[in-house]
Amino acid sequence: MSANNTSKGLQGWTSSPDGRGTLDIFWACLVTVFLSTWSAICLNVPEPNDTTWTRIRRKMWITIISLLGPECLLGYALGEWQSARASVAEFKQLRQDDEWTLKHAFFAIMGGFVLRTSDDVRFFLDEKQILWLLQRQAISTAQFEKSFLLDSKTISDRNNSDTFIRLIAVGQALWFCINIIARASQGLAVTTLEITVIGIIVDSILVYYFWKDKSADVESIEVISINITLGELILLEEDEAARTRPYFRTPLDFVSRSIWYFNLIYQYLINTLKSLRPHAWQRSKKKSLGRRSDNDVLPVTGVTMVIGVFFGLTFMGINFIAWNFHFPTPIERLLWRLSSCGLVVIACLGMPVAELLYTKRGIKRMQEKVQKRRKALEGFNLPDKAKWKDRLVYRFRTGVMKIRNNSPGNDPSLDVSLLFVLGIVFFFGTYFLFRAYILVEDFIAFRAMPADGGALLNWNTTVEADVEESLGEEVKKLRERLREADPVKEGAHDNSEVTRRVVTGHMATRLKLVSQVLSPISPMPLRAMTAE
């Protein structure tokens, strides 16, 4: 896309009657972004005691995160997509059939199944825990086929996604993209805000694809009862260290909980944001069945990681379309270019560095060191008459330990080192600075945008260009025949004049000439009509 044309001057706030008003642009962009993001989100199954407002608030929270960092929503979808595909392959290997599908896997991942033991302990099951139960014969094959292998229609019936809203979202996104392409083809200015929206649309399309087998807004669950107690169930695990490990979500955390570096980073950031909420907004802890948080990012590895990096860079690369756009000041253009390049550099450098430093073994060693320090601190009793220096050191060490783990309840699976925290601050702090600048510039650039940025599209010109491109020689012949039949002054038979004259005057003559020129492809009704 070429640079925005400033030969016609600049303009600030523009009212709608004078063309494409500033509010018109804002409204079109915000509606498109909201519909594209909101309709793409598929939350996990809520807890039984969750209110409607709680569910709406969760979806609003994910929507806001997706607007600030669209790559996050793509990360959710990619992680679940990889886990679902792996689950299908594992069940196929175990059962030697294809009855466990992606729909079943996604339904399990989002919390569609709840286990109830004989001592009335209930908790959500995920796809790996279901496989574990089947392998250890905690559930029989017959029970699995009856309770877990739901038919596709049953799962689809629980999908409460609003098809009408999704159709509106797709239509709005399509219309938005057509408008931007048409403006570019006519040499009219496009705003940086519209370029940002194009990127979010691309991201939403990818999320639609990876979540196409996942149900949305599911409220009803399948409760499966077994005839053994929770204690007997856990004893089925041969690894004593695993089964005696404390859990923070469900008693079967040791089966499926997998911590990888990106989830550690993401959970640390989310917990930091949550800690900034006013105390009145803090929710009291209710009895939980172990619902998986919508903020959990499941591991993305191998080919799926390559796919994610490629699409992430593609999304970030869309900002380069505005490389030569007009900006109110040269420094703003420079900052836009630096931010666009910076996002790509962070993605290209940050992820490989994290992959090398924080493998599963590296994370395990890091967390073991943190846990040793925690035990040492917990075992230290500060005397009541301790010196002020000792008190200061103790408070400092306690504060550092809180920095190493900011999760509710100090979940040891989320322990990180100070070096890890510094890496988060550097890479993601820089990322958010770049992303924040782009979002802010999208709006402040309206104070001095090219005058034709408010110009309306000439759809006649666009349609005529498309017609001429598709018919080629036939249109040229038609124009010559019109000139011979009705000669006028030179230049009157350009594209727009031909169209105007065909529509407004001498219709019988025009239709007859069109029929003659296009006779090889003209339908019989047209020839009959002109013959009359």
C-alpha positions as CSV (number, residue, x, y, z in Angstrom):
1,M,0.0,0.0,0.0
2,S,1.5,3.3,-1.0
3,A,1.9,6.3,1.3
4,N,-1.2,8.3,2.1
5,N,-1.6,11.2,-0.2
6,T,-1.2,14.6,1.5
7,S,-1.3,16.8,-1.6
8,K,-4.9,17.8,-0.8
9,G,-3.9,19.0,2.7
10,L,-4.6,17.7,6.2
11,Q,-7.6,17.7,8.4
12,G,-8.4,17.1,12.0
13,W,-11.8,16.2,13.5
14,T,-14.3,15.7,10.6
15,S,-18.1,15.7,10.9
16,S,-20.1,13.0,9.1
17,P,-22.0,15.4,6.7
18,D,-18.7,16.4,5.1
19,G,-17.8,12.9,4.1
20,R,-16.4,10.0,6.1
21,G,-16.5,11.5,9.6
22,T,-14.0,10.8,12.4
23,L,-16.8,9.2,14.5
24,D,-17.7,7.0,11.5
25,I,-14.2,5.6,11.3
26,F,-14.1,5.1,15.1
27,W,-17.5,3.4,15.2
28,A,-16.7,1.1,12.2
29,C,-13.4,0.1,13.8
30,L,-14.6,-0.5,17.3
31,V,-17.7,-2.4,16.2
32,T,-15.6,-4.6,13.9
33,V,-13.0,-5.3,16.6
34,F,-15.6,-6.1,19.3
35,L,-17.7,-8.4,17.1
36,S,-14.7,-10.2,15.7
37,T,-13.1,-10.8,19.1
38,W,-16.3,-11.4,21.2
39,S,-17.7,-13.9,18.8
40,A,-14.4,-15.9,18.5
41,I,-14.0,-16.5,22.3
42,C,-15.0,-19.9,23.6
43,L,-14.8,-19.9,27.4
44,N,-14.4,-23.0,29.5
45,V,-17.4,-24.5,31.3
46,P,-18.3,-22.4,34.4
47,E,-18.6,-23.6,37.9
48,P,-22.1,-24.7,39.0
49,N,-22.4,-21.7,41.3
50,D,-21.2,-19.1,38.8
51,T,-23.6,-16.3,38.1
52,T,-24.5,-15.0,34.6
53,W,-22.6,-11.8,35.5
54,T,-19.5,-13.8,36.4
55,R,-19.6,-15.5,33.0
56,I,-20.0,-12.1,31.2
57,R,-17.2,-10.6,33.2
58,R,-14.9,-13.5,32.3
59,K,-15.6,-13.0,28.6
60,M,-15.1,-9.2,28.9
61,W,-11.8,-9.8,30.6
62,I,-10.6,-12.1,27.8
63,T,-11.9,-9.7,25.2
64,I,-9.8,-6.8,26.8
65,I,-6.7,-9.0,26.9
66,S,-7.2,-10.0,23.3
67,L,-7.5,-6.3,22.3
68,L,-4.3,-5.4,24.2
69,G,-2.4,-8.5,22.9
70,P,-4.3,-10.3,20.1
71,E,-1.5,-13.0,20.1
72,C,-2.8,-14.2,23.5
73,L,-6.1,-15.3,22.1
74,L,-4.3,-17.1,19.3
75,G,-2.1,-18.8,22.0
76,Y,-5.1,-20.1,23.9
77,A,-6.6,-21.6,20.7
78,L,-3.3,-23.1,19.5
79,G,-2.6,-24.7,22.9
80,E,-6.0,-26.3,23.1
81,W,-5.9,-27.4,19.4
82,Q,-2.6,-29.2,19.9
83,S,-3.8,-30.9,23.1
84,A,-7.1,-32.0,21.4
85,R,-5.2,-33.5,18.5
86,A,-2.8,-35.3,20.8
87,S,-5.7,-36.6,22.8
88,V,-7.4,-38.0,19.7
89,A,-4.2,-39.8,18.7
90,E,-3.7,-41.2,22.2
91,F,-7.3,-42.6,22.4
92,K,-6.9,-44.0,18.9
93,Q,-3.7,-45.8,20.0
94,L,-5.4,-47.2,23.1
95,R,-8.8,-48.2,21.7
96,Q,-7.8,-48.8,18.1
97,D,-10.8,-46.8,16.8
98,D,-11.7,-43.3,15.8
99,E,-14.7,-42.8,18.1
100,W,-13.0,-40.2,20.3
101,T,-13.0,-37.1,18.0
102,L,-11.8,-33.5,18.3
103,K,-15.2,-32.5,19.5
104,H,-15.0,-34.9,22.4
105,A,-11.4,-33.7,23.2
106,F,-12.4,-30.0,23.2
107,F,-15.4,-30.8,25.3
108,A,-13.2,-32.5,27.9
109,I,-10.6,-29.7,27.7
110,M,-13.2,-27.0,28.5
111,G,-14.6,-29.0,31.4
112,G,-17.6,-30.8,30.0
113,F,-17.0,-33.9,32.3
114,V,-17.2,-34.0,36.1
115,L,-16.1,-37.1,38.1
116,R,-18.0,-38.1,41.3
117,T,-16.3,-40.6,43.6
118,S,-18.1,-42.9,46.0
119,D,-17.3,-40.6,48.9
120,D,-19.1,-37.8,47.0
121,V,-16.0,-35.8,45.9
122,R,-16.6,-34.0,42.6
123,F,-14.1,-32.3,40.3
124,F,-13.7,-31.5,36.6
125,L,-11.9,-34.0,34.3
126,D,-9.7,-33.1,31.4
127,E,-8.8,-35.2,28.4
128,K,-5.6,-36.6,29.9
129,Q,-7.3,-37.6,33.1
130,I,-10.0,-39.4,31.3
131,L,-7.4,-41.4,29.4
132,W,-5.6,-42.1,32.8
133,L,-8.9,-43.4,34.3
134,L,-9.5,-45.7,31.3
135,Q,-5.9,-47.0,31.3
136,R,-6.1,-47.9,35.1
137,Q,-9.6,-49.3,34.7
138,A,-11.1,-46.9,37.1
139,I,-13.9,-46.7,34.5
140,S,-14.9,-49.6,32.4
141,T,-15.0,-49.6,28.6
142,A,-18.8,-49.8,28.7
143,Q,-19.0,-46.9,31.1
144,F,-16.6,-44.9,28.9
145,E,-18.6,-45.6,25.8
146,K,-21.8,-44.7,27.5
147,S,-20.8,-41.6,29.5
148,F,-17.9,-40.1,27.5
149,L,-18.4,-41.0,23.9
150,L,-21.3,-38.6,23.4
151,D,-22.7,-38.4,19.9
152,S,-21.8,-35.3,17.9
153,K,-25.4,-34.0,18.0
154,T,-25.4,-34.1,21.9
155,I,-22.3,-32.0,22.0
156,S,-23.5,-29.6,19.3
157,D,-26.8,-29.1,21.2
158,R,-24.8,-27.8,24.2
159,N,-23.1,-25.3,22.0
160,N,-24.8,-22.0,22.9
161,S,-22.8,-19.8,20.6
162,D,-24.9,-17.2,18.9
163,T,-24.8,-18.1,15.2
164,F,-26.5,-14.9,14.3
165,I,-23.9,-12.8,16.1
166,R,-21.1,-14.8,14.4
167,L,-22.7,-14.2,11.0
168,I,-22.9,-10.5,11.7
169,A,-19.3,-10.5,12.8
170,V,-18.1,-12.3,9.7
171,G,-20.2,-10.0,7.5
172,Q,-18.9,-6.8,9.2
173,A,-15.3,-8.0,9.0
174,L,-15.7,-8.9,5.3
175,W,-17.3,-5.5,4.5
176,F,-14.6,-3.7,6.5
177,C,-11.8,-5.4,4.5
178,I,-13.6,-4.7,1.2
179,N,-13.8,-1.0,2.1
180,I,-10.1,-0.8,2.9
181,I,-9.0,-2.6,-0.3
182,A,-11.3,-0.4,-2.3
183,R,-9.9,2.8,-0.7
184,A,-6.4,1.6,-1.4
185,S,-7.3,0.9,-5.1
186,Q,-8.7,4.4,-5.5
187,G,-5.7,6.0,-3.8
188,L,-7.7,7.3,-0.8
189,A,-6.0,7.5,2.6
190,V,-6.4,4.7,5.1
191,T,-5.8,5.3,8.8
192,T,-3.4,3.4,11.1
193,L,-6.4,2.4,13.2
194,E,-7.9,0.6,10.3
195,I,-4.6,-1.2,9.7
196,T,-4.6,-2.4,13.3
197,V,-8.2,-3.6,12.9
198,I,-7.2,-5.6,9.8
199,G,-4.6,-7.4,12.0
200,I,-7.2,-8.2,14.6
201,I,-9.5,-9.6,12.0
202,V,-6.8,-11.9,10.7
203,D,-6.1,-13.0,14.2
204,S,-9.8,-13.7,14.8
205,I,-10.1,-15.7,11.6
206,L,-7.2,-18.0,12.8
207,V,-8.9,-18.4,16.2
208,Y,-12.1,-19.4,14.5
209,Y,-10.3,-22.1,12.6
210,F,-8.4,-23.6,15.6
211,W,-11.5,-23.5,17.7
212,K,-14.0,-24.6,15.0
213,D,-14.5,-27.9,16.9
214,K,-14.9,-26.3,20.3
215,S,-18.3,-25.5,21.7
216,A,-19.0,-22.0,23.1
217,D,-20.9,-20.9,26.3
218,V,-21.6,-24.5,27.4
219,E,-23.4,-24.6,30.7
220,S,-24.5,-28.2,31.2
221,I,-22.0,-30.9,32.1
222,E,-21.8,-34.7,32.2
223,V,-21.4,-36.1,35.7
224,I,-19.8,-39.6,35.8
225,S,-19.9,-41.6,39.0
226,I,-17.4,-44.3,40.0
227,N,-17.6,-46.9,42.8
228,I,-14.3,-46.1,44.5
229,T,-13.2,-43.4,46.9
230,L,-10.9,-40.5,46.1
231,G,-8.1,-42.1,48.2
232,E,-8.4,-45.4,46.4
233,L,-8.4,-43.5,43.1
234,I,-5.2,-41.7,43.8
235,L,-3.5,-44.9,44.9
236,L,-3.9,-46.2,41.3
237,E,-1.0,-43.9,40.4
238,E,2.3,-45.9,40.7
239,D,4.5,-42.8,41.1
240,E,4.4,-42.0,44.9
241,A,6.1,-38.6,44.5
242,A,3.4,-37.6,42.0
243,R,0.4,-38.7,43.9
244,T,1.6,-37.1,47.2
245,R,2.3,-33.8,45.6
246,P,-0.1,-31.0,46.8
247,Y,-2.7,-30.0,44.2
248,F,-4.3,-26.6,43.5
249,R,-7.0,-27.4,41.0
250,T,-8.2,-31.0,41.1
251,P,-6.9,-34.2,43.0
252,L,-5.7,-35.5,39.6
253,D,-3.4,-32.5,38.9
254,F,-0.5,-34.9,38.9
255,V,-1.9,-36.6,35.7
256,S,-2.2,-33.7,33.4
257,R,-0.9,-30.4,34.8
258,S,2.0,-29.3,32.6
259,I,3.9,-26.2,33.3
260,W,5.8,-24.6,30.5
261,Y,7.7,-21.3,30.2
262,F,5.0,-19.3,28.4
263,N,2.3,-20.2,30.8
264,L,4.6,-19.3,33.7
265,I,5.1,-15.9,32.1
266,Y,1.5,-15.4,31.3
267,Q,0.2,-16.5,34.7
268,Y,2.7,-14.1,36.4
269,L,1.5,-11.2,34.3
270,I,-2.2,-12.0,34.9
271,N,-1.7,-12.4,38.6
272,T,0.1,-9.0,38.7
273,L,-2.9,-7.4,36.9
274,K,-5.3,-9.1,39.3
275,S,-3.4,-7.8,42.3
276,L,-3.9,-4.2,41.1
277,R,-7.7,-4.5,41.3
278,P,-9.4,-2.6,44.1
279,H,-10.1,-4.7,47.2
280,A,-13.8,-4.4,46.7
281,W,-13.4,-6.2,43.4
282,Q,-11.6,-9.1,45.0
283,R,-13.8,-12.2,44.9
284,S,-14.1,-14.5,47.9
285,K,-13.0,-18.1,47.3
286,K,-16.0,-20.4,46.9
287,K,-16.1,-24.1,46.8
288,S,-14.7,-25.1,43.5
289,L,-14.8,-28.2,41.3
290,G,-11.4,-27.3,39.9
291,R,-12.5,-25.3,36.8
292,R,-9.6,-24.7,34.5
293,S,-9.0,-21.0,34.2
294,D,-9.6,-19.3,30.8
295,N,-6.1,-17.7,31.3
296,D,-4.3,-21.1,31.1
297,V,-2.2,-21.4,28.0
298,L,-1.7,-25.1,27.3
299,P,1.8,-26.1,25.9
300,V,2.5,-25.3,22.3
301,T,5.4,-27.3,20.9
302,G,6.9,-28.6,17.7
303,V,5.1,-27.9,14.4
304,T,2.3,-26.1,16.3
305,M,4.9,-23.7,17.7
306,V,6.2,-23.0,14.2
307,I,2.7,-22.4,13.0
308,G,2.0,-20.1,15.9
309,V,5.2,-18.1,15.4
310,F,4.5,-17.8,11.7
311,F,1.0,-16.5,12.2
312,G,2.1,-14.3,15.1
313,L,4.8,-12.7,12.9
314,T,2.2,-12.3,10.1
315,F,-0.1,-10.4,12.4
316,M,2.7,-8.2,13.7
317,G,3.9,-7.7,10.1
318,I,0.6,-6.1,9.1
319,N,1.8,-2.9,10.9
320,F,4.4,-2.5,8.2
321,I,1.7,-1.6,5.8
322,A,1.6,1.8,7.4
323,W,5.4,2.2,7.1
324,N,5.1,5.1,4.6
325,F,1.8,6.5,5.9
326,H,1.4,10.1,6.8
327,F,1.9,10.8,10.5
328,P,1.3,14.2,12.3
329,T,5.0,14.5,13.0
330,P,8.2,12.8,11.8
331,I,8.9,11.5,15.4
332,E,5.6,9.7,15.4
333,R,6.4,8.0,12.2
334,L,9.8,7.0,13.5
335,L,8.2,5.6,16.7
336,W,5.7,3.7,14.7
337,R,8.4,2.1,12.6
338,L,10.5,1.3,15.7
339,S,7.5,-0.2,17.5
340,S,6.6,-2.3,14.5
341,C,10.1,-3.6,14.2
342,G,10.4,-4.0,17.9
343,L,7.4,-6.3,18.2
344,V,8.9,-8.6,15.5
345,V,12.4,-8.6,17.1
346,I,11.0,-9.5,20.5
347,A,9.1,-12.4,19.0
348,C,12.1,-13.6,17.1
349,L,14.5,-13.3,20.0
350,G,12.4,-13.8,23.1
351,M,10.9,-17.1,22.3
352,P,14.1,-18.9,21.2
353,V,15.9,-17.6,24.3
354,A,13.1,-18.9,26.6
355,E,13.0,-22.2,24.7
356,L,16.7,-22.7,25.4
357,L,16.8,-21.5,29.0
358,Y,13.5,-22.9,30.3
359,T,13.0,-26.4,29.2
360,K,11.1,-28.8,31.4
361,R,14.3,-29.7,33.2
362,G,15.3,-26.1,33.5
363,I,12.0,-25.1,35.0
364,K,12.2,-28.0,37.4
365,R,15.6,-27.0,38.7
366,M,14.5,-23.3,39.0
367,Q,11.5,-24.3,41.1
368,E,13.4,-26.6,43.3
369,K,15.8,-23.8,44.2
370,V,12.9,-21.4,45.0
371,Q,11.2,-24.1,47.1
372,K,14.4,-24.6,49.1
373,R,14.6,-20.9,49.9
374,R,10.9,-20.9,50.9
375,K,11.4,-23.8,53.3
376,A,14.4,-22.0,54.8
377,L,12.4,-18.8,55.3
378,E,9.5,-20.6,56.8
379,G,11.8,-22.4,59.2
380,F,13.3,-19.2,60.4
381,N,11.8,-17.7,63.5
382,L,12.5,-14.0,64.0
383,P,13.0,-13.2,67.7
384,D,10.7,-10.7,69.3
385,K,13.6,-8.6,70.3
386,A,15.5,-8.9,67.0
387,K,17.6,-5.9,65.9
388,W,16.1,-3.6,63.3
389,K,18.7,-4.8,60.7
390,D,17.6,-8.4,61.2
391,R,13.9,-7.3,60.8
392,L,14.7,-5.4,57.7
393,V,16.5,-8.3,56.2
394,Y,13.7,-10.7,57.1
395,R,11.1,-8.3,55.5
396,F,13.3,-8.0,52.4
397,R,13.6,-11.8,52.0
398,T,9.8,-12.2,52.6
399,G,9.1,-9.5,49.9
400,V,11.5,-11.2,47.5
401,M,9.7,-14.5,48.0
402,K,6.4,-12.8,47.2
403,I,7.9,-11.6,44.0
404,R,9.0,-15.1,43.1
405,N,5.4,-16.4,43.5
406,N,2.5,-14.0,43.1
407,S,-0.2,-16.6,42.7
408,P,-3.1,-16.9,45.0
409,G,-2.2,-19.6,47.6
410,N,1.4,-19.6,46.5
411,D,1.0,-22.5,44.1
412,P,4.5,-24.1,44.0
413,S,4.0,-25.0,40.3
414,L,4.1,-21.2,39.6
415,D,7.4,-20.6,41.4
416,V,9.9,-18.5,39.4
417,S,13.4,-17.1,40.0
418,L,14.3,-13.4,40.2
419,L,16.1,-13.8,36.9
420,F,12.9,-15.1,35.3
421,V,11.0,-12.1,36.7
422,L,13.6,-9.7,35.3
423,G,13.3,-11.4,31.9
424,I,9.5,-10.9,32.1
425,V,9.9,-7.3,33.0
426,F,12.3,-6.6,30.2
427,F,10.8,-8.5,27.3
428,F,7.1,-8.1,28.1
429,G,7.6,-4.5,29.4
430,T,9.1,-3.6,26.1
431,Y,6.4,-5.5,24.2
432,F,3.6,-3.6,26.0
433,L,5.4,-0.3,25.4
434,F,5.5,-0.9,21.7
435,R,1.9,-2.3,21.6
436,A,0.7,0.6,23.7
437,Y,2.3,3.2,21.4
438,I,0.7,1.7,18.4
439,L,-2.7,1.7,20.0
440,V,-2.3,5.3,21.2
441,E,-1.0,6.5,17.9
442,D,-4.0,4.9,16.1
443,F,-6.2,7.5,17.9
444,I,-4.0,10.6,18.2
445,A,-3.1,10.5,14.5
446,F,-6.6,11.7,13.7
447,R,-5.7,15.2,14.7
448,A,-3.8,15.6,11.4
449,M,-4.7,13.0,8.8
450,P,-4.8,13.4,5.0
451,A,-7.9,15.2,3.8
452,D,-8.9,12.4,1.5
453,G,-9.0,10.1,4.6
454,G,-12.5,11.5,5.1
455,A,-13.5,11.1,1.4
456,L,-16.2,8.7,0.6
457,L,-15.6,5.8,-1.8
458,N,-16.7,6.1,-5.4
459,W,-18.2,2.7,-5.8
460,N,-19.1,3.4,-9.4
461,T,-15.4,3.7,-10.2
462,T,-14.6,0.5,-8.4
463,V,-17.4,-1.4,-10.0
464,E,-16.6,-0.1,-13.5
465,A,-12.9,-1.0,-13.0
466,D,-13.9,-4.6,-12.0
467,V,-16.3,-4.9,-15.0
468,E,-13.7,-3.7,-17.4
469,E,-11.1,-6.0,-16.0
470,S,-13.4,-9.0,-16.2
471,L,-14.8,-8.3,-19.7
472,G,-11.7,-6.8,-21.2
473,E,-12.1,-6.5,-25.0
474,E,-15.9,-6.7,-24.8
475,V,-16.1,-3.4,-22.9
476,K,-13.8,-1.7,-25.4
477,K,-16.0,-2.8,-28.3
478,L,-19.1,-1.6,-26.5
479,R,-17.6,1.8,-25.9
480,E,-16.7,2.1,-29.6
481,R,-20.2,1.1,-30.7
482,L,-21.7,3.7,-28.4
483,R,-19.5,6.4,-29.8
484,E,-20.5,5.5,-33.4
485,A,-24.2,5.4,-32.6
486,D,-24.3,8.6,-30.5
487,P,-21.2,10.8,-31.2
488,V,-20.6,13.5,-28.6
489,K,-17.7,15.7,-27.7
490,E,-14.3,14.1,-27.1
491,G,-13.8,12.5,-23.7
492,A,-17.5,12.1,-22.9
493,H,-17.3,8.3,-23.3
494,D,-15.0,7.6,-20.5
495,N,-16.0,4.8,-18.0
496,S,-18.3,7.0,-15.9
497,E,-20.0,8.7,-18.9
498,V,-20.7,5.4,-20.6
499,T,-22.3,4.1,-17.4
500,R,-24.3,7.2,-16.9
501,R,-25.6,7.3,-20.5
502,V,-26.5,3.6,-20.5
503,V,-28.5,4.0,-17.4
504,T,-30.2,7.3,-18.0
505,G,-30.7,7.7,-21.7
506,H,-31.6,5.9,-25.0
507,M,-32.1,2.6,-23.2
508,A,-33.5,0.7,-26.2
509,T,-30.5,1.6,-28.4
510,R,-28.1,0.8,-25.7
511,L,-29.6,-2.6,-24.9
512,K,-29.6,-3.5,-28.6
513,L,-25.9,-2.5,-29.0
514,V,-25.0,-4.4,-25.8
515,S,-26.8,-7.5,-27.1
516,Q,-24.9,-7.3,-30.4
517,V,-21.5,-6.9,-28.8
518,L,-22.1,-9.5,-26.1
519,S,-24.2,-11.9,-28.3
520,P,-21.8,-14.9,-27.7
521,I,-22.5,-14.8,-24.0
522,S,-25.8,-13.0,-23.9
523,P,-28.8,-15.0,-22.5
524,M,-31.8,-15.7,-24.7
525,P,-34.2,-13.4,-22.7
526,L,-32.0,-10.4,-23.4
527,R,-31.9,-11.0,-27.2
528,A,-35.7,-11.5,-27.2
529,M,-36.2,-8.2,-25.3
530,T,-34.0,-6.2,-27.6
531,A,-35.7,-7.8,-30.7
532,E,-39.0,-6.3,-29.6
